[in-house]
Amino acid sequence: MRRSLVIIMALFAVVFFTGEVFSATYDLTGTWNCNVLDIQGTCTITQNGDNFTLALDPGAFVCDPPGSCNFAGAVAGAEYTGTTGHVPTDDEGGITVCTLIFTASSSTSAAGYGTATYIHPEGQIPWSGSITLSKDGGALPENHPPNKPALLAPENGAANAALTPLMKTGSFSDPDLGNTHLKTDWQISTETGFSTPLLQITSANQLTSMTVPIFVLNEGNTYYWRVRFYDNHSAASEWSDIYSFSTLTTSNDQNSNGIPDSQEVDDSVDLDNDGTPDIEQNDIKSVDTVVGDGQMGVSRKDHSTVTSISMIESIDPAAISALGGPSMPFGLIAIKLEVTNPGDTAEATVYFSKAAPDGAKWYKYDAISDWSDYSEYATFSNDRKSAVLQFKDGGYGDADGVANGIIVDPSGFGLGTMVTSNLWIRAVINTVEKGAIDAVWQKGGEDTTSRGDRVVWGYFYADPNDVSWGSINNPEVFVKVWYDAGGRVDVNFFHVSVPDIEVYSEYNGVQLQGTTTTNTRYIRQYYNDYGNNGLDENFEDGIPVSGYTQTNSPVGYSTINNLSIGAMINTVEAIGSIDALWTLGGTDTTSRGDQVVWGHFYANPNDVSWGSQNNPELFVKIWFDASGRIDVNYFHVSVPDIEVYSDYGSDGIYDTKGTTIMDDRYIRHEYTKQ
């Protein structure tokens, strides 16, 4: 998990003194070129006998909080060791304790590593990084490749291995102090020369273990496998020894037609509606699904580059992914296709016995990247009872990673959205007109703060095919996802509609659900790395909380119909109140004549380190009702108090004011059209 660079930098600090008398080999006093976690900058070392200080240049390295780039330590020979002590890290009581060890190979060259532990009242999270130093034209220490990997499982000569075995290696090791594991090459072949591998994957996530994707291996065959490690300087180890294993033989497909016997359909199933049962055709294979009590079929009709559908199988997503994933009415359909030439692009049509719900997307699963939205390569039919999928052998949609004439792909249609590889969200709008409908997700943007927090934001809207007021420019639920550098994940939902809206999220296999309403405008679903997950709700009436005064005069932003808005963020930094910057998201007009304007305010990055156009502090939705009512809706998505202002008539004087706070996140200003 990436932390604030400053916290990782806080690796370098105050020593644990042992009382021993040391004699320093070198005097490292001077200005150095520093490479820390592949970020280049300079640092200054002052050495006084067996003590030293190290100051990182704040122009290159983030120093938040102030002073975090200044370190102290002690020297034993050529080895420099230190700790930070306790560095306050966040507003939840989190601190970071860091240590640093680097070794000088000369008076102009040094290298080492640091370790850091983020300590929170609810748990601890460790991490580490490397550092190299050079000065006065001295060369950086020579980098050496990692040590040769050791294979653990399947063991060499293993018999009856599973068809989707878990491959495991020993731990990464490297002769260079501080080097870390960047990525791993995984290969499987039917011959020891690996000239035509069946699987060839390079992964930065599956470093020492990886599950072989379905349909890569066949029953009763012998295979060879090997791996190669890369360090954080992209230096590759030599290949591991080559191990062999043999797969088991099952009786799951006794008629050898590429369909599990337990999933065979009968002669009443004709998913492509061509008048011939699917089981009597060679260019379509269909199965009974293990999820959803239905059928799915795969056809190569009208797709010339696919020469054969070798295998298909219905899979329960819960059986292959511990991280959860989209809500999939029919589960996954695993496909093995053969194409004319290695590297070919190909298409296949997938049929469903029941129409895919409106708003459903196509999702792909593999053991390397986990879940991903594959909708770019899937086109649903008008009746949503089929979808044409696009693939490229060795590229998109091919889980074996190699152009070998074979495409393997487990995928299916699902509801909700994978915001990141391990976070799924969904919203269901309970409309008067059509009942419950799945809302459509629109991503706004994402960013990473200077201290390593990640933010993703966007909104859900009603599909215009479902309701007349549905529009991509008429948000119903604003969403801000916050991956805190301390390990907490907040999924913040802000209700900006009239109907009740069910909101869901799932993180690493844990799912939470709530319902936003016109009274419960805010729901936070939170997760963390300590297993403490939960849900918070705010009752909101739109009336500003008492006890706050608004004495500022923010820069006004004109919207439409002579309405101006402004906001001031009361920062905790010494600068105090700052003008928030406005960015317009969009405008639209409904079929009955209502007008909508939406956007958000954010902090100026020139004022505060966490300011960014893709880090919303205040969502805004303005509704000009066809009846003449005007609602200016503000939704607080920040930590500092935010003063909100509006002026109807554009006379330069703010008519209505209020202060949004964490306990009172929603304020509504109302006007009547003049």
N, C-alpha and C positions, 0 to 999 in steps of 0.2 A: 504494500500500500504506500503510495507516494505521500510523504508528509511535506510540511512547509520546509523549503530549503533552509530557512533559518534554523529550524529545529534540527535538521540533519547537520547543519553547520555547527549547531551547538554541540556537536560531537567533540569540539576541540576546546578543552578548557581545564579548569582548576584541578591540580594534581592531588592524589592521595599520598601524603608524605609518609615514608616508612622509617625515617630516622637514619637511614644509611647514608654514608658519605660517597658521593658520586664524583666521577671525573669525566667531564664532557670531552668527547673525541674531537668535535668540530665546534666552531662558532658560526651559527647560521644567521647571525645578524644581517639584515638587509631586506631588500624587496624581492619577492619571488613571484614567478608565474605559477598559478595554482590551477589544477584541474580537479574539480570535485564533482563526482557524479556526471562527468562529461560536460560540466559547465566551466567555461574558461574565465579567469579573472586574475587579480593579483592579491597578494597578501604581504604583510610586513611582519618580520620576526625580529624581536629584540631578545638577545640572550645575555644573561648575566651569570657567568659561571654555570652552575647546574640548574638554573631557573630560566624560563623563557616566557615570552608573551607572543601571541600570534593575533594579528588583526586582519580580517578580510576586508577587501575594498567593497563598501556598500553600494558602489555604482554597478558592480557586477553581481554581487550576491545579496539576496534579500536579507535585510536586518530588521526583523519585526518579531518581538519588540526591540526598541532602540537599545544598543549596547550588546546585542546578541552576536555581533561579529568580532567581539574582543575576548580573547582567550588567554589563559595562563596555564603553566605546567612546569614539569621538572624533567631533567635529563639524566640518563644513566648511560654513559659511554656514547654510543651513537643512537640510542633509542630515546624517543620523546613520548612521554605519557601524561595524560591528563583527564580530568572530568569536568563537567560543567557544574556539578552540584545540582540543585533543584532549579529549573528554569520554568517559571509560570508560563502556561501555554494557551489557556482558553478561559472562558468565563464559567466553566463548569467544575473548576477545581483541578483541572488537569495540569500536570507538570511533566517535564522531560528531563531525564537523567542520562547524560551522555559521557562516553569515554573515547579517547583517541590514542592510537599508537602509530607512530611513523618512525622509520629508520632512515638515517642519512647514510647514503653510500659514498658521499664526498661532501665537500663544502658547498657544492652547487647542485646537488641532486638528492632527492628524498622521496620515499613512497610509503604508504601505509593505509590504514583503514580506521573507520570509526564505527562504534555501535551506539545506538540510542534506544531508550525505552520510554515510550509515552505511558505515564502512570495516571490512571483515572480512578476515582473512587470505586468504580465498578469493575476494574480490571486493568491489565497491562497489555501493550502491544509493542514488541521489539522490531527493529529493522537495522540495516547497516548500509555503509557506502564506502567507497575508496577515495584516496587522495594521492595525487602526485605533485611534486614541487621541483622547479628548476630555476636557476638564476645565472646571470653573468654569462649567458651563452652556453651554459652547461646543458648537456643532453638529459632529457627525461630518462628515468631508469628503463632499461630494456624490458619490454613486455614479452612474457613467455606464454605459449599456449597452455590451456588446461591439461590436467593429467588425463590419461586414457580412462574412459568410463568403464565401469564394471557392470555386467548384466546380472540381474537377480531372478527375474521371472518373465516368461516361462524358463525353467531351468534347461540347460543344454541337454538335448535328447528327450525332453519331456514328451510323454504320450498322452493321448486323449485330452488334449488342450481344448478349451472352449472355442467356439467359432468367433466369439468377440472377446478374446483374452485381454487381461490387463497386463501390459508390459511394464516392468519396473527395472530401474537401474539403481546403482549405489549413489551416494551423495556426490555432488560436485566438489572437486578439489583443484587447486591451482598453485603452482610454485611461487606466484607473486602475491605478496601480502596485500590483502584488501580486494583482490579481484573477485568479481561476482559472476553468477551464472546468468547469461543473457538469453540463450535459446538452445534448443536441441534439435538435431536432425534425427528422424526415425525412418528406418527403411525395413521393408519385408519383401522377400523375393522367393521364387521357387528354385533359384540356383545361387551358388556361392559367389558368383562374380557380380551379382546385382546389376547386370546390364539392362534387364527389363523388370524393374521393381513393380510389385503389385501395390505397394503403398510407399509414398515418399512425402513426408510431412516435416516442415520446419515450424516449431511452435515456441513462442515465448511464454506460454502459459503451462503447457504440459512439459515440464522440465525433466522430471525423473520418473514419471509414470504416465501412461496413455492407454486408453481402451481402444482396441482396434474396431473401426466402424463395421457395422453389419454388412454382409455380402462381400467383403474383401477376401475372406477365406472360405474355402470349400471343405466339405466333410472328407475325412480320411486321407488328407494330403500332408506332405512334409514341407515345411517352410523354414526359411533362414531369416534371421533378423540381426540388426546391429544399430548402434546409435553413435552420435558424435556431439560433443559439447562445444559451446562458444562462450568465451568470457566477455566481460563488458567492454572490451576493446575490439570485439569481433574476431578475435583470434580463435581458430578452430583446433580442437584436440585431434589426435589421430582417431581413426575409427576403433570402436570397441572390438573385442573378439567376436567372431560370428557364432551365434548359437542356433541350434535347430530345434524344432518341435513338430509334433504331428497332431492333427486335429482329430477329434472324436468322430464317430459315425453314429448317426441317429436314424430313427425310423419315422421322422416327422413328415417326409414327403415320399411315401412308398411308390406312388405312380410317377415320380420324377418329372412332374410338370412345372416345377418352380413355384408351387404354392403349398404352404403347410396344409396337411390333410385336414387339420381341425378348422381351417378357414375356407375350405372349398365351398363354392356356391353351387346351388342346384340349377336345373335347366329352366327355372322360372325367371332367372335373373338375366336381363338384357339392358345393361346400363346405358349403352350407346343408342338404344332404340332403333336398331337396324333390322329388327324382325328375326334375328338369329340369336339363340342363347349364347351368352359369352363363353360358356365352357365348350362350345362346338367350334370356336374360332381360334386361329393361331396368332392373330394380331392384336388380341386383347386378353388380359388376365384380370380376374376380379376375385375379391375376397370378402368374406364376412368380417366386419370390423370387430376388434376386441373391446372397443369403446363405442358407445352410442347406438348399439343395436341397428346397424345399417350395413351397407356395402359400399366398397370403393373399387374402381377398376382403372387399369392403365392401358391405353391404346397407342399403337404406333401407326394407325391408319393415317394416310396423308402426310406422314413424316418420313421422308425418304432416307435420311442418314441413319435412322435406327434400324438395324438389321434384325434385332431380336430383343424381346423382353425376357431376360433369363429367369428372373425371380421377382416376386413381390411378396410382402408380408405386412400385415397390420400390427402396429406396436402401440402399447399403452405408454404415453410419455412418462408417466410416473415410474415406469420400470427401468428407464435408462438415464434419467436426469434427477439427481438429488437436489438440484437448484430450482425445481419447479419450472414454470414456463407459462406460455399462453393457455387460455382455456380452449381446448380442442375437442369439439363435439364428436368427431370420428377418430380422434387420435392421430397417429402418424402412419403414413404409408411408405414403406421402404421399397425402393425400386433398384433393380440392376439391369442396365441397358447395355447392349453391344452396338457400337457404331462402325461405320464403314472404314474409317481411317483414324489412327491415333490423332488426337487433337481436334477432332471434328466438333462443330457445334451441332446441337440436336434439339428436337422438340418431342414432347409426348403429351397426350391429353389424359387427364385424370377425371374420372366420372364419379359422382356421388349419388346415392339413392335418395338423399334429401338435399334440398337446396342449402348452400352455405348462407348463413345469416348475413343480412346487410351489415356492412362495417367489418366483416371478417377479412383478415389478411392471410397471406401465405407465409408460413414460417418453416425454417429449416433448422435441423439439429445436427450437430456433430460434436465429437468429443474434444475437438480442438478449440473451437470458438463458442461452444455451447449453443444457445439460441440466437438466431438472427432473422431479421425480417427479409424474406425473399420475394416480396411483392413486386419488386422491379422486374422479376423474370417470370411472373405469373399473370395470366390474363383470364379473368372469369368470363364465362358466357353470360348472355343477357338474363337467362333464367337461373343463373348461379348454381347449376347442377353439374358443371364441369369447369375445368381450368386447363389452359395450355401452358405447360412449363417449358422453359428454355434452359439448356445446359451447355457447358463446354467441357469436353473431356480434358481432365487435368486442371480445369479452372472453375468457374462459378457453377455451383450445384453438384460438383463431383467430390465426394468426401475422401477418396483415396489420394488425391493430390498429384496424380501422375497421369500424363497423356499416354494411355496404354490400350485405347480402344474400348475401355469399360468405364461406365459411369455408375456410381452408387450414390443414392440420395435418399435419406429419410426426411420427409417433410409432410406438411398438411396445412389445412386452413384452421385459423384460430382467432379468438376474440381478444381484444385488448392490444396493448403495445409493449414491446420490449424496449424500454427507454435506454437501458444499457444491457450488457450481456447477462446480468444477474438481477435486474429489477424490471418487473412487469407491472403495468398499471392499466386500469379499465374504468370506464364510467358508463352507467346505464341511466338514461333519462326516462322518467315515468310520465309520458305525455298524456294529455287528455284525448288527443286525436287518435293515437295509434297504440296506446299502452306503452310497455317498456321497449325502448329502442337503444341499441348500442351507439354511443357517441363516437365521433370521429376525432382522432388525435391529430393535432397540428403542432409540431415542434417549433418553438420560437428561436432557441439558440442554446449555447452552452459556453462555459468558460471555466478557468481555474484561477483562484485567487493567489496572491503572492505567497500565502502561507500553506498552499496546497489543498485548500478546499475546492471541491468541484461542484458546479451548479449547472443544472439542466432545467429549462423552463419551456412552457408552452401552454396549450389549452385544448379542451374538448369542445366540439360544437355539434349541433344536430345535423344529420344528413339531410340536405334539401330534398332528397328523394323520399324521405319519411314524413317531413312536416313542412308546411309552407314557410315557416319562419327560420328554417335551418339555413345556415350560411357559414362559410369559412371565416367571414368577417362579423360573426355574431357569437362571440364566445359564451359558453354556458358554464364552464368550470375552468378557472385559471389553475395552473399547477406549477409549483416550484419545488424541484428536488435538490436537496442539499446533502452532498457527501462531505461530512465534516472531516477535517484532517485528523481529528481524534478518533475516528472510526465509527461515528454515529451517522445514520442515514435518515433524513427527514423527508417525507413525502407530504407536501402541503397542498391541500385542495381548498379553493375559494369559490363558493357558490355565487354565481352571478346571473342566475336564471329564476324562473318562477316555479317550474315543476320540481318535485323532489328528485334528487340524483344520487344513485348508489355509486360509491367510489371504492375501488379495490386497489390493492397493491400486493405484490409478492416479492420477497427478497430472500435469496438463498433458500427457497423452499418453504418459507413461512409466509402465510397469506393473512392479510387483515382487510376488514370491510367496514364501511360506515355509510351513513346516508346524510347528505347535505340537504338542507331545506332553507326556506326564507328566514327561519329563526336560527338554525344551526348553519351559519354561513362558512364556518371554518372547521376543517378536520385535519389533524396531523397524525399520520401513521408513521411510527418511528421504529428503527431497527438499530442494533449495534453489534459489535464483534464480541460482546460478552454474553449474548443470548437474551438480553433484556429488550423485549419488543412490546409495543403497545399503541394506544390510540388516545388522542386528546380531542375534545370538542369545545368550541366556544359558542355560547348563546349570544347572538348579535341582533340588536334592534336598529342599528344605523344611526343612533343618537350619540353624539360625542360625549365621552365621559367628562364629568365635572372636575374642577380643580386644576385645569390647565388653561393657560392664556396664550394667545397667539399674537405676538407683538412684531413679528417680522413682516417684510413686504417682499415676497419672492418675485422673481421674474415671472411674468404671466405668459402663458402660451394660448394663443387663439385656436379654438377648435372649429365649430361651425355655428351658424345661427346666433352670432354675437355672444357666445359663451367662451370665457377664458378660465383657465385653471392654473394653479401653481402649487408647489410643495417645498417645504424646508425640512431637511434632515438634521436632527439634533444629535450630532455625533458625540461619542464618548471621548474622542481625541481632543486635544487642547484647542483645536480651531473652533469647536462649538457648532453653531448652526451653519449649514451650507445650503445653497440653492440646489435642489434636485433638478436634473435634466430630463426633459420629456422626449419620448420617442413615440411617434404615432404608429400603431399597429395596422389599423385599417378602418374603413367606413363602409356602411351599406344601408340599404333601404329595404324594408320588408314589403311583401305583396300588398299589405294593407296601409302602407305609408309611414310606418315607424322608421325613425332613423337611428343608427347606432354608430358610435365612435368609440374606439378602444385603443389602449396603449399602456405604457408604463413609465414611471419615473425611476431614475437610477442616480447613484452618486457619481459625481465627476471624478474620474481617476486622477486628475491633477490635485484633488483635495484630499482623498483618502486612498490607501493602498488597495482596499477591497472594491473600489468603484469600477464599474464596467457596464457598458450598455447591455451586456448579456448576464447581468446580475441584478434583476429587478428588485427594487425596494418597495414599490407601491404600484399595484395594478389598478387600472382605471377603466370603467365601462360607463359611457354616457348614453342614456336612452331618451330620445325625443319621441314620446308616445304620440300616436296619431290623434289622440284625444286632446293634446295640448300640454300634458304633464311632462316635466323634464326631471329626470333622475340623474344625479352625478354620483356614481358609486366608487368609493375608494376602498382598496383592500390592502392592508398592511402586511408585507411579507418580509420585514426586516427585523432587526433587534432594536435599533435606536427608535425613540419617539419621532413621529413625523407629523408636522403641521400641514394641514390640507386647506386649500383656499379655492373659492370659485367666485366668478363675477359674471352675472347675466346682464347683458346690456352693454358690456364693454365700455364702461365709463371710467375705467382705470381704478375703481375702488372695489375692493373685494367685499361682496355682499355676505358671504357665509364662510365660516371658518370652523376648524375643529382640530383635534390632535388624536391620531391613531397610535395605539400602543399595543404591546404584545397581548394584553388581557382584553383589549377592546379593538379588534382589528378592522371592523367595518364601520364606515361612516357614509351616510347618504345625504346629499344636499338636494333639496327639492325646489323647483320653480314651476311657474305656470307660463306657458308661451304667451308672449306679448303680441 
